[in-house]
């Protein structure tokens, strides 16, 4: 990229992709995410989103590589699945593919014109959340790194809201978060394989495709079972930790997986999971001035949220939900009061995708609210099926997933230390210790032993980093690990 005027190459790339428009402005969006995002206003009134990977000097975990490629493949594949599903609906006489012909401009309009009885809980319902890929390049030639250009759904991040959410809005948003995670779970692996989306979807790329060459360079492959795929992810982050000489409980983590990993074989359907789909830093929202009594609303920030196809508040007064242990229980009594004055419109970042167990999403390891669980479980009257397989092992699976997420949380602080790294590391270590203690109880119960106090080697805690690393204000600029 031109160091004297770094925006000029971007302007040139966008002009080439959209030759009949003019770029009016390019502004980098503030974000705490790894991908870099730029808001691009063009002469036809649209605002595009340019995404680029982190600078090459930033040290990344193995699971964080090829983020732009993952984003490209995931969004294109989801759109293909939506269109294929819409075609099947047309062939059975329940809808029309004409609804999707103007898909390039869907982000400025309300949702597809199919009745709620035909679309509720199906893949087509994902359309209004999906960005439209305008252009992409796996090559670093034009901008110094790969890039994607999207027409995103209308909406702003939580940080862009002029006022914080009130209690009622938080509940409504949590419910919609659960629905979004459920909608994503509707999508299953195209070939039955498990693992990162770039491995599962990218396996279909031709050898002559430059994206395929990029994928091959990372050596990422899909797995035939969820146990194999999760083991690869877990070993990947443990190897990241070993590369940086991070000291913690390697032996217990590997030991518990070796003894309890067979429980993951209960997951036989490979479903789409965006690990951070519920993060506030990733969710786009629209705030309305809706009056619940008068039914009036206006949307100064986004597309209209009054959509006849919406089902955010269409749930029975009493519902079965999935708690953190994976068991069923009664959810909140009524969601009729949760008027969605703040509505989730989409995601900023689609790169953190895998195919596996829906419970692997980070939100399930963070004590999700009853509203979230109610949204995830879905309306029993229009339920597409239970996405949580083998409920008896769900609690143990969640503990294994918590070990992974907590380990990632620790290792990130060594790869990219910055302000408050110490606090984040301590919090992640505590999560890891708690999960290991509970896994020991599960292990002993499975072996038919009486529970005993955790052995000392479970808690390598706390481990202090060198003061110089802890106090560093910015990312580690060493070579990529």
C-alpha positions as CSV (number, residue, x, y, z in Angstrom):
1,X,0.0,0.0,0.0
2,X,1.2,3.5,-0.8
3,X,2.7,4.8,2.4
4,X,2.4,8.5,1.4
5,X,-1.4,8.2,0.7
6,X,-2.6,4.8,2.0
7,X,-6.2,5.5,1.0
8,X,-5.4,5.8,-2.7
9,X,-4.9,2.1,-3.4
10,X,-8.2,1.4,-1.6
11,X,-9.9,4.1,-3.7
12,X,-8.5,2.5,-6.9
13,X,-9.6,-1.0,-5.9
14,X,-13.1,0.1,-5.1
15,X,-13.3,2.1,-8.4
16,X,-12.3,-1.0,-10.3
17,X,-14.9,-3.1,-8.6
18,X,-17.6,-0.5,-9.1
19,X,-16.6,1.4,-12.3
20,X,-19.9,3.4,-12.5
21,X,-19.5,4.9,-9.0
22,X,-17.2,7.4,-7.3
23,X,-15.7,7.0,-3.9
24,X,-16.6,9.9,-1.8
25,X,-14.9,9.0,1.5
26,X,-13.0,6.3,3.2
27,X,-12.7,6.1,7.0
28,X,-11.2,3.5,9.3
29,X,-13.7,2.2,11.8
30,X,-12.6,2.0,15.5
31,X,-12.7,-1.7,16.5
32,X,-11.2,-4.0,19.0
33,X,-11.3,-6.9,16.6
34,X,-8.3,-8.3,14.7
35,X,-9.7,-7.5,11.2
36,X,-9.3,-3.9,10.1
37,X,-12.5,-2.3,8.8
38,X,-13.0,0.8,6.6
39,X,-16.3,2.5,5.9
40,X,-16.5,3.6,2.2
41,X,-19.2,6.0,1.0
42,X,-19.8,5.9,-2.7
43,X,-21.7,8.2,-5.0
44,X,-24.9,6.1,-5.4
45,X,-25.6,6.6,-1.7
46,X,-24.4,3.2,-0.4
47,X,-21.9,2.7,2.3
48,X,-19.6,-0.3,1.8
49,X,-17.3,-2.1,4.2
50,X,-13.7,-2.9,3.4
51,X,-12.1,-5.5,5.6
52,X,-8.4,-6.4,5.7
53,X,-6.4,-8.7,8.0
54,X,-4.2,-7.4,10.8
55,X,-0.8,-5.9,9.9
56,X,1.8,-8.5,9.1
57,X,3.8,-7.5,12.2
58,X,1.0,-8.6,14.5
59,X,1.6,-12.1,16.0
60,X,-1.4,-14.4,15.4
61,X,-2.5,-17.7,16.8
62,X,-2.8,-20.6,14.4
63,X,-6.6,-20.3,14.5
64,X,-6.5,-16.6,13.6
65,X,-4.7,-17.0,10.3
66,X,-6.5,-16.7,6.9
67,X,-9.3,-14.6,8.4
68,X,-10.2,-12.8,5.2
69,X,-10.4,-16.1,3.3
70,X,-12.6,-17.5,6.0
71,X,-14.9,-14.5,5.8
72,X,-15.1,-14.7,2.0
73,X,-15.9,-18.4,1.9
74,X,-18.4,-18.3,4.7
75,X,-20.5,-15.4,3.4
76,X,-20.5,-16.7,-0.2
77,X,-21.4,-20.2,0.9
78,X,-24.2,-19.1,3.2
79,X,-25.7,-17.0,0.4
80,X,-25.5,-20.0,-1.9
81,X,-27.3,-22.1,0.7
82,X,-30.0,-19.5,1.1
83,X,-30.6,-19.3,-2.7
84,X,-30.6,-23.1,-3.0
85,X,-33.2,-23.3,-0.2
86,X,-35.3,-20.6,-1.8
87,X,-35.2,-22.6,-5.1
88,X,-36.4,-25.7,-3.3
89,X,-39.2,-23.6,-1.7
90,X,-40.2,-22.4,-5.2
91,X,-40.2,-25.9,-6.6
92,X,-42.6,-27.1,-3.9
93,X,-44.9,-24.2,-4.6
94,X,-44.3,-22.4,-1.2
95,X,-42.5,-19.3,-2.4
96,X,-40.8,-17.5,-5.3
97,X,-37.2,-17.1,-6.2
98,X,-38.1,-13.7,-7.6
99,X,-37.8,-12.4,-4.0
100,X,-34.1,-12.9,-4.1
101,X,-33.3,-11.6,-7.6
102,X,-32.5,-8.1,-6.3
103,X,-30.3,-9.4,-3.5
104,X,-27.5,-6.9,-4.2
105,X,-29.7,-4.1,-2.7
106,X,-31.3,-6.1,0.0
107,X,-29.5,-4.3,2.8
108,X,-31.4,-1.1,2.2
109,X,-34.8,-2.8,2.4
110,X,-36.8,-4.9,4.8
111,X,-36.7,-8.6,4.8
112,X,-37.8,-11.0,2.0
113,X,-41.5,-11.1,1.1
114,X,-42.3,-14.6,2.2
115,X,-45.0,-15.3,4.8
116,X,-43.8,-16.1,8.4
117,X,-45.4,-19.5,8.3
118,X,-43.1,-20.4,5.3
119,X,-39.8,-18.8,6.4
120,X,-39.7,-18.9,10.2
121,X,-36.6,-20.7,11.4
122,X,-35.4,-21.6,8.0
123,X,-32.2,-20.6,6.1
124,X,-33.9,-17.9,4.1
125,X,-34.5,-16.0,7.4
126,X,-30.7,-15.5,7.5
127,X,-30.7,-13.3,4.4
128,X,-31.4,-10.0,6.2
129,X,-28.3,-10.5,8.4
130,X,-26.0,-11.4,5.6
131,X,-23.5,-8.9,4.0
132,X,-23.2,-9.0,0.2
133,X,-19.7,-9.6,-1.1
134,X,-19.0,-7.0,-3.7
135,X,-15.3,-7.8,-4.4
136,X,-12.5,-9.7,-2.8
137,X,-8.9,-10.7,-3.5
138,X,-6.8,-13.4,-1.8
139,X,-3.7,-11.7,-3.2
140,X,-1.7,-9.0,-1.3
141,X,-0.6,-7.3,-4.5
142,X,-3.2,-4.5,-4.7
143,X,-3.5,-3.4,-1.1
144,X,-0.5,-5.2,0.5
145,X,-2.8,-7.8,2.0
146,X,-6.0,-9.8,1.0
147,X,-9.2,-7.8,1.3
148,X,-13.0,-8.1,1.1
149,X,-15.5,-5.4,0.1
150,X,-19.0,-5.9,1.4
151,X,-22.3,-4.1,1.2
152,X,-23.2,-4.7,4.9
153,X,-26.6,-4.8,6.4
154,X,-27.6,-1.4,7.9
155,X,-26.7,-1.0,11.6
156,X,-24.1,0.3,14.0
157,X,-22.0,-1.3,16.7
158,X,-23.0,-1.2,20.3
159,X,-20.2,1.4,20.9
160,X,-21.9,3.6,18.3
161,X,-25.2,3.8,20.2
162,X,-25.7,7.3,21.7
163,X,-27.2,5.9,24.9
164,X,-26.6,2.5,26.7
165,X,-29.2,-0.2,26.6
166,X,-31.8,-0.2,29.3
167,X,-32.8,-3.4,31.1
168,X,-35.7,-4.2,28.8
169,X,-33.6,-3.6,25.7
170,X,-30.8,-5.8,27.0
171,X,-33.3,-8.7,27.4
172,X,-34.7,-8.2,23.9
173,X,-31.2,-8.1,22.4
174,X,-30.2,-11.3,24.4
175,X,-33.3,-13.0,23.0
176,X,-32.3,-12.0,19.4
177,X,-28.8,-13.1,20.0
178,X,-30.1,-16.6,20.8
179,X,-32.2,-16.6,17.7
180,X,-29.2,-15.5,15.6
181,X,-27.0,-18.4,16.9
182,X,-29.9,-20.8,16.2
183,X,-30.3,-19.5,12.7
184,X,-26.6,-20.1,12.0
185,X,-27.0,-23.6,13.4
186,X,-29.5,-24.3,10.6
187,X,-26.6,-24.5,8.2
188,X,-24.8,-27.8,8.1
189,X,-21.5,-28.9,6.5
190,X,-21.8,-29.3,2.7
191,X,-19.7,-32.5,2.9
192,X,-20.2,-33.7,6.5
193,X,-16.7,-32.7,7.6
194,X,-16.0,-30.9,10.8
195,X,-13.5,-28.1,11.5
196,X,-12.7,-24.5,10.4
197,X,-15.0,-23.2,7.7
198,X,-12.0,-22.5,5.4
199,X,-11.1,-26.2,5.6
200,X,-14.7,-27.6,5.1
201,X,-15.9,-25.1,2.5
202,X,-12.4,-24.6,0.9
203,X,-12.0,-28.3,0.2
204,X,-14.3,-27.7,-2.8
205,X,-12.0,-25.1,-4.4
206,X,-10.2,-26.0,-7.6
207,X,-6.4,-26.4,-7.4
208,X,-6.1,-23.5,-9.8
209,X,-8.1,-21.2,-7.6
210,X,-5.7,-18.7,-5.8
211,X,-7.8,-19.0,-2.7
212,X,-7.2,-22.8,-2.8
213,X,-3.5,-22.1,-3.0
214,X,-3.7,-19.8,0.0
215,X,-5.6,-22.4,1.9
216,X,-3.1,-25.1,1.1
217,X,-0.3,-22.9,2.4
218,X,-1.9,-23.0,5.9
219,X,-2.2,-26.8,5.9
220,X,-5.7,-26.6,7.4
221,X,-7.9,-29.6,6.8
222,X,-11.4,-30.8,7.8
223,X,-12.0,-33.9,10.0
224,X,-14.5,-36.7,9.8
225,X,-15.5,-36.5,13.4
226,X,-16.1,-33.6,15.8
227,X,-13.7,-35.2,18.3
228,X,-10.9,-35.1,15.7
229,X,-11.7,-31.5,14.8
230,X,-11.8,-30.2,18.4
231,X,-8.6,-32.1,19.2
232,X,-6.9,-30.3,16.3
233,X,-8.1,-26.9,17.6
234,X,-7.1,-27.7,21.2
235,X,-3.6,-28.9,20.2
236,X,-3.2,-25.8,18.0
237,X,-3.7,-23.4,20.9
238,X,-1.5,-25.5,23.2
239,X,1.2,-25.4,20.6
240,X,0.8,-21.7,20.4
241,X,1.3,-21.6,24.1
242,X,4.4,-23.7,23.9
243,X,5.9,-21.5,21.2
244,X,5.7,-18.6,23.6
245,X,6.7,-20.6,26.7
246,X,3.5,-20.0,28.5
247,X,3.4,-21.9,31.7
248,X,0.2,-23.6,32.7
249,X,-1.6,-27.0,33.0
250,X,-0.7,-28.7,29.7
251,X,-0.8,-32.2,31.1
252,X,-4.2,-32.0,32.8
253,X,-5.8,-30.4,29.7
254,X,-4.5,-33.1,27.4
255,X,-5.2,-35.8,30.0
256,X,-8.9,-34.8,30.4
257,X,-9.3,-34.7,26.6
258,X,-7.8,-38.1,26.2
259,X,-10.1,-39.6,28.8
260,X,-13.3,-37.7,28.0
261,X,-12.9,-36.8,24.3
262,X,-15.0,-39.8,23.4
263,X,-18.0,-37.8,24.6
264,X,-17.6,-35.5,21.6
265,X,-18.5,-38.4,19.4
266,X,-22.1,-37.8,20.4
267,X,-22.1,-34.8,18.0
268,X,-22.7,-36.3,14.6
269,X,-24.1,-33.4,12.6
270,X,-21.6,-30.7,11.7
271,X,-23.3,-27.3,12.1
272,X,-22.1,-23.8,11.3
273,X,-20.8,-22.0,14.4
274,X,-19.5,-18.4,14.5
275,X,-17.7,-18.5,17.8
276,X,-18.1,-14.8,18.6
277,X,-21.5,-14.2,17.0
278,X,-22.9,-12.9,20.3
279,X,-20.0,-10.5,21.2
280,X,-21.0,-6.9,21.5
281,X,-18.0,-6.0,19.5
282,X,-19.3,-8.0,16.6
283,X,-23.0,-7.4,16.6
284,X,-24.6,-4.6,14.5
285,X,-27.8,-3.1,15.8
286,X,-30.6,-0.7,14.8
287,X,-32.3,1.4,17.4
288,X,-35.8,2.6,16.9
289,X,-38.0,5.1,18.7
290,X,-40.8,2.5,18.9
291,X,-43.7,3.0,21.3
292,X,-45.0,-0.3,22.5
293,X,-48.4,1.2,23.2
294,X,-49.0,3.0,19.9
295,X,-47.0,0.7,17.6
296,X,-45.1,3.7,16.1
297,X,-41.4,3.5,15.2
298,X,-38.8,5.4,13.3
299,X,-35.3,4.3,12.6
300,X,-32.7,7.1,12.3
301,X,-29.8,4.6,12.3
302,X,-30.8,1.7,10.2
303,X,-33.3,-0.2,8.1
304,X,-36.9,-0.5,9.3
305,X,-37.3,-3.2,12.0
306,X,-41.0,-3.6,11.5
307,X,-40.9,-6.7,9.3
308,X,-43.9,-9.0,9.0
309,X,-41.4,-11.9,8.8
310,X,-39.8,-11.1,12.1
311,X,-40.3,-13.7,14.9
312,X,-38.2,-12.1,17.7
313,X,-41.1,-11.9,20.1
314,X,-43.3,-14.8,18.7
315,X,-42.7,-17.4,21.5
316,X,-45.1,-19.2,23.8
317,X,-45.6,-17.8,27.3
318,X,-43.8,-20.8,28.8
319,X,-40.9,-22.5,27.0
320,X,-38.3,-25.1,27.4
321,X,-34.8,-23.7,27.3
322,X,-31.2,-25.1,27.2
323,X,-29.2,-24.2,30.2
324,X,-25.4,-24.2,30.4
325,X,-25.4,-27.9,31.3
326,X,-27.3,-28.7,28.1
327,X,-30.4,-29.8,30.0
328,X,-33.9,-28.6,29.5
329,X,-35.6,-26.3,31.9
330,X,-38.4,-23.7,31.9
331,X,-37.5,-20.4,30.5
332,X,-38.8,-16.9,31.1
333,X,-42.5,-16.7,31.3
334,X,-43.2,-14.2,28.7
335,X,-41.4,-12.1,26.1
336,X,-44.3,-10.0,25.0
337,X,-43.0,-7.1,27.0
338,X,-39.6,-7.3,25.2
339,X,-40.4,-4.9,22.4
340,X,-37.4,-4.9,20.1
341,X,-36.6,-1.1,20.1
342,X,-33.0,-2.3,19.6
343,X,-32.8,-4.9,16.8
344,X,-29.9,-7.0,15.7
345,X,-29.3,-6.4,12.0
346,X,-26.1,-8.4,11.3
347,X,-22.5,-9.0,12.2
348,X,-19.4,-7.0,11.5
349,X,-17.0,-9.9,11.3
350,X,-17.8,-13.3,9.8
351,X,-14.4,-14.8,9.9
352,X,-14.4,-16.8,13.1
353,X,-16.4,-19.8,11.7
354,X,-16.2,-23.5,12.3
355,X,-18.4,-26.5,11.6
356,X,-19.1,-28.5,14.7
357,X,-21.2,-28.5,17.9
358,X,-23.4,-25.3,18.3
359,X,-22.5,-25.4,22.0
360,X,-18.9,-24.6,21.1
361,X,-19.9,-20.9,20.6
362,X,-18.2,-18.8,23.2
363,X,-21.5,-17.5,24.6
364,X,-22.4,-20.9,26.1
365,X,-19.3,-20.7,28.2
366,X,-20.3,-17.3,29.6
367,X,-23.4,-18.1,31.6
368,X,-25.9,-17.1,28.9
369,X,-29.1,-15.4,30.1
370,X,-32.5,-17.1,30.1
371,X,-33.5,-14.7,27.3
372,X,-30.6,-15.9,25.1
373,X,-31.4,-19.5,25.9
374,X,-35.1,-19.0,25.1
375,X,-34.2,-17.4,21.7
376,X,-31.7,-20.2,20.9
377,X,-34.2,-23.0,21.8
378,X,-36.7,-21.7,19.3
379,X,-40.4,-21.6,19.1
380,X,-41.6,-25.1,19.9
381,X,-44.6,-24.6,17.5
382,X,-42.2,-24.1,14.6
383,X,-39.2,-26.0,15.8
384,X,-36.9,-27.4,13.1
385,X,-35.4,-29.9,15.4
386,X,-33.1,-29.9,18.5
387,X,-29.6,-28.7,17.6
388,X,-28.1,-30.0,20.8
389,X,-27.2,-33.6,20.3
390,X,-26.5,-36.1,23.1
391,X,-27.8,-34.0,26.0
392,X,-26.4,-36.4,28.5
393,X,-22.8,-35.5,27.6
394,X,-23.5,-31.8,27.0
395,X,-22.3,-30.6,30.4
396,X,-18.9,-32.4,30.0
397,X,-18.6,-31.1,26.5
398,X,-19.2,-27.6,27.6
399,X,-16.3,-28.0,30.2
400,X,-14.0,-29.2,27.5
401,X,-15.0,-26.2,25.4
402,X,-14.5,-23.9,28.3
403,X,-10.9,-25.2,28.7
404,X,-10.3,-24.3,25.0
405,X,-11.8,-20.8,25.3
406,X,-10.0,-20.0,28.5
407,X,-6.7,-21.3,27.1
408,X,-7.1,-19.1,24.1
409,X,-7.8,-16.2,26.4
410,X,-4.6,-16.7,28.3
411,X,-2.4,-17.3,25.2
412,X,-3.7,-14.1,23.5
413,X,-2.2,-12.0,26.2
414,X,1.2,-13.4,25.5
415,X,0.9,-12.9,21.8
416,X,-0.5,-9.4,21.9
417,X,0.1,-7.9,25.3
418,X,-1.3,-4.5,25.9
419,X,-3.2,-2.4,28.5
420,X,-5.1,-4.6,31.1
421,X,-3.4,-7.7,29.7
422,X,-2.7,-8.8,33.3
423,X,-6.3,-8.6,34.3
424,X,-7.5,-10.4,31.2
425,X,-4.9,-13.2,31.8
426,X,-5.9,-13.6,35.4
427,X,-9.6,-13.8,34.5
428,X,-8.9,-16.5,31.8
429,X,-6.7,-18.5,34.2
430,X,-9.4,-18.5,36.8
431,X,-11.9,-19.8,34.2
432,X,-9.4,-22.5,33.2
433,X,-8.8,-23.6,36.8
434,X,-12.5,-23.8,37.5
435,X,-13.2,-25.9,34.3
436,X,-10.3,-28.3,35.2
437,X,-11.6,-28.8,38.7
438,X,-15.1,-29.7,37.3
439,X,-13.6,-31.9,34.7
440,X,-11.8,-33.9,37.4
441,X,-15.1,-34.6,39.0
442,X,-16.6,-35.7,35.7
443,X,-13.6,-37.9,35.1
444,X,-13.8,-39.6,38.4
445,X,-17.6,-40.1,38.1
446,X,-17.1,-41.7,34.7
447,X,-14.4,-44.0,36.3
448,X,-16.8,-44.9,39.1
449,X,-14.6,-43.2,41.8
450,X,-15.6,-41.0,44.7
451,X,-14.9,-37.3,44.0
452,X,-11.7,-36.1,45.7
453,X,-9.9,-32.8,46.0
454,X,-8.2,-31.7,42.8
455,X,-4.5,-32.6,42.6
456,X,-2.0,-29.8,42.9
457,X,-0.8,-30.0,39.3
458,X,-4.2,-28.8,38.1
459,X,-3.5,-25.3,39.3
460,X,-0.4,-23.8,37.9
461,X,-1.7,-20.4,39.0
462,X,-1.0,-17.5,38.8
463,X,1.9,-17.3,36.3
464,X,3.4,-13.9,36.0
465,X,4.8,-12.6,32.7
466,X,7.9,-10.5,32.6
467,X,7.1,-6.9,33.6
468,X,8.2,-5.6,30.2
469,X,5.6,-7.7,28.4
470,X,2.8,-6.8,30.9
471,X,3.3,-3.1,30.5
472,X,3.6,-3.0,26.8
473,X,0.9,-0.6,25.4
474,X,0.6,-2.1,21.9
475,X,0.8,-5.4,20.0
476,X,3.8,-7.6,20.0
477,X,5.6,-6.9,16.7
478,X,7.7,-10.0,16.6
479,X,7.5,-12.4,13.7
480,X,4.3,-14.4,13.2
481,X,4.2,-17.6,15.3
